[in-house]
Amino acid sequence: MTAIQTSAARALRPQSTLADVAGAVRIYLQGLGNPERFVRELLERAGIEVGGGAPHDITVHDRRFYARVARDGPLGLGESYMDGWWDCPSVDAMITLIHRAGLPQVIRKNWKYVASVLRARALNLQSRVRAFRVGEHHYDIGNDLYRAMLDRRMVYTCGYWNGAATLDEAQEAKLDLVCRKLGLRAGMRVLDLGCGWGSFARYAAEKYGVEVTGYSVSKEQVSLGRELCAGLPVELRLEDYRNARGVYDRVVSIGIMEHVGYKNYRTYMEVVDRCLVPGGASLVHTIGSPRSEPASDPWTHKYIFPNGHLPSIAQLARAMEGLFAFEDLHNIGPHYDPTLMAWHRNFAAAWPALKARYGERFFRMWSYYLLMSAAAFRARYIHLFQIVMARADHPQPACRVS
């Protein structure tokens, strides 16, 4: 390990002193004086060679790449890929190696990441007035894109691949897994917070005979979802989850918690508590982090999910304290890797029909998003948690079902 790597790694330890941090900053700045050496050393630590012949090796087209990555870390890596400054035959394999070598913990502690942390601590980035931004920025970009990329039910969350051979099968297996964990029965009323295109609502109404009310902050999702759920006892509302009202036998959220924010986890749990009948149960399906952090990856925040935040189990457990029994925790994170790779294959195959509307830079951005996400799950840098929680007067559910 070089002096740059050793000092940067030391600065990340919880017991680091101010002298450690100052030393890391000093040597890091020296690295900026020779950014190519700094970046090459980091890549070599992960087994990635510039100009090498392996699928995970990279080709640099613009030498400004080195200074940009040395200065901006993961943000610079993603932006320089979008700009065509470097390429790699297998971006997902490359990012997997980067995670397994622990490089994000070295290069992310730059001024832009620190600024994002300070901003997240100073502001409530997921307040009511900001709630609709992610819908407008991400989910409203075009139903044609999502229809081409997703399965036939338009499920935009992790599939469940136990015994599944196709994306369609994996997503139906996941929806059924959620229904069984919740113990759905005909005639129940279900609240779906973050309902998307109504994929869960539609499945649960068709297969289990329940009535579903869903909330989403995406007008495009709600519009198409209402079409897809026509004729079923499903109501989709274009509203923030905090506006949920009524009383329900079950409450579910599949993919909303990543947009709730750590300052609002208790508020979310209080909404569930307000809307859940005595003896009721709830399920949270969310991407999660093994680290309790206040801010998200700067590139993902800027280009994909503005104001997103991945919760840790500790943060969610604190939020539900005194309200619910923590019945079950199921980590199905490894199932997200094949889900994302299937989405990428579908996206690439559909690109000729999408290209005129979205443009080449979007293709590189979206490809990088899908492939870097697959890599993060493959390296187990992030996880996918399914959490079943219930009121104390609810008999312990048989929720660990597969």
Buried (B, 14 or more C-beta within 10 A) or exposed (E): EBEBBBBBBBBBEEEEEEEBBEBBBEBBEBBEEBBBBBBBBBBEBBBBBBEEEBEBBBEBEEEBBBBBBBBBBBBBBBBBBBBEBBEBEBBBBBBBBBBBBBBBBBBBBBEBBEEBBEBBEEEBBBBEEBBBBBBBBBBBBEBEBBBBBBBEBBBBBBBBBEEBEEBBBBBBBBBBBBBBBBBBEEEBBBBBBBBBBBBBBBBBBEEBEBBBBBBBBBBBBBBBBBEBBEEBBBBBBBBBBBEBEEEBBBBBBBBBBBBBBBBBBBBBBBBBBEBBBEEBBBBBBBBBBBEEBBBBBBBBBBBBBBBBBBBBBEBBBBBBEEBBBBBBBBBBBBBBBBBBBBBBEBBBEBBEEBEEEBEEEBBBBBBBBBBBBBBBBBBBBBBBBBBBBBBEEBEEBEBEEE
